[in-house]
Amino acid sequence: MTDLATLPALLQGSPAADAIGAPERRTLTRGELAALINRIGGALRAIGISPQDAVAIVAPNGPEMAALFVAVASFAVAAPLNAAYRADEFDFYLGDLNAKALLIVGGPDSPAREVAAKRNIRIIDVTPDLSGPAGALTLSIPFADHGAPTPKPDDVALVLHTSGTTSRPKIVPLTQRNLATSARNIARTLSLTPADRCLVVMPLFHIHGLIGALLSSFSAGASVHCPPGFNALKFFGQLDEAAATWYTAVPTMHQTVLARADRNLDVIARRPLRFIRSSSASLPPQVMKQLEDVFNCPVIESYGMTEATHQMASNPLPPAARKPGSVGIAAGPEVAIMGPGGDLLPAGGIGEIVIRGANVTPGYANNPKANEEGFRNGWFRTGDQGVMDAEGYLSLTGRLKEIINRGGEKISPREVDDILMDHPAVAQIVTFAIPHDKLGEEVGAAVVLREGAAATEKELRDFAATRLADFKVPKKILFLAEIPKGATGKLQRIGLAQKLGLTS
């Protein structure tokens, strides 16, 4: 019997049900996916890959990446990597993971292939089978039907690295239990059913795409549609072809979608969404309202991080309350606010958000110092500052590392963001710290203006000054065509001053 706290249990269900779709491809059924997983797993076993071995996956977004991930995670330890990494990045990650094999889709020019060869890592070429259903593929090693996988709940299924913005990236191992628990938590939060279909626009090397879109759908017997990555020009066509009932994305993607929505109102009317989900960064309340007005469906903001196998809290679906600016109520793990002394604070107290539960990583790999710092009294420390109201709704006030310390005055960048987003000319903003020789840090902001709108730095500073204390008003505002983003589309505050040439 398959243990319910494992990935293979999520994939059970009607063999004839849809599993993975893709543009201009026949949909892969659950039965076909199960057979493909067993053949890929058998091929890995035949070359000596054990359940404890890390297998790196380098592939563009699409149905093959989805199939490879669930196959490897069912039989070994999946380590999906961003196909856009440079050679030195691949060298670091492949070495840090002690990868035993590399599954790679694409031609010979990927630096991953060169690095793997140098490190004597077994290279397995993956070729999409475009004549077959979505996700069908062949390997450069023979398929071998090993039978259904039987992992144990505490086996590591997935390893990802933290972003490493201010320090060396840490390895986050996630177990079968972590994955199965989190996927079911998300499916329950969103009331997913076999009738749902998710348009997967988040990258499948990121926890948001892997768990928030892919595994949550599979756990509910629902299906996914996997285009080759996010493309604003193709989004509405893909939504139409997929007949999707929902999608999940980071706020910058939602804003890009909104910019093209007025040209695609026919698709929005023809393919009504049941809801839209937003996670991995704070969603400005103004953007939430725009999305709900345009798509005529609820927007569900949730709160996630890699160490929690994605979801920690979420706003619920109607008729329960959705609170703009809040990331909702605990949605899986226990969530609390911890004071500096390690005590849990009552409603209204501002402190560090901490979590515990079956979806939380057992600890960083090979990093006792990070584990000592990351866990306290049995709780995992998220590094986020927040406050919980009397109804249990959580609001984030910022990353502890991102709080700006201006001569002893503590400033939450999110507070400044929220104020300036109310200015009619502002489309996007990210507030960040600029090093200062006397104050330590000063407040800066990078702004993207709405198409056709105009505003000056003085105008925005004066606008902010009407609602913020003087020390919180940005000293420097830069107008950009685009704000630099990370690989997953998230705006990044840490290190932005240096990227923009504002450090001496």
Secondary structure, 3 states (H helix, E strand, C coil): CCCCCCHHHHCCCCCCCEEEECCCCCCEEHHHHHHHHHHHHHHHHHCCCCCCCEEEEECCCCHHHHHHHHHHHHHCEEEEECCCCCHHHHHHHHHHHCCCEEEEECCCCCHHHHHHHHCCCEEEEEEECCCCCCCCEEECCCCCCCCCCCCCCCCEEEEEECCCCCCCCCEEEEEHHHHHHHHHHHHHHCCCCCCCEEECCCCCCCHHHHHHHHHHHHHCCCEEECCCCCCCCCHHHHHHHHCCCEEEECHHHHHHHHHHHCCCHHHHHHCCCCCEEECCCCCCHHHHHHHHHHHCCCEEEEEEEHHHCEEEEECCCCCCCCCCCCCEEECCCEEEEECCCCCECCCCCEEEEEEECCCCCCCCCCCHHHHHHHEECCEEEEEEEEEECCCCCEEEEEECCCCEEECCEEECHHHHHHHHCCCCCEEEEEEEEEEECCCEEEEEEEEEECCCCCCCHHHHHHHHHCCCCHHHCCCEEEECCCCCECCCCCECCCCHHHHCCCCC
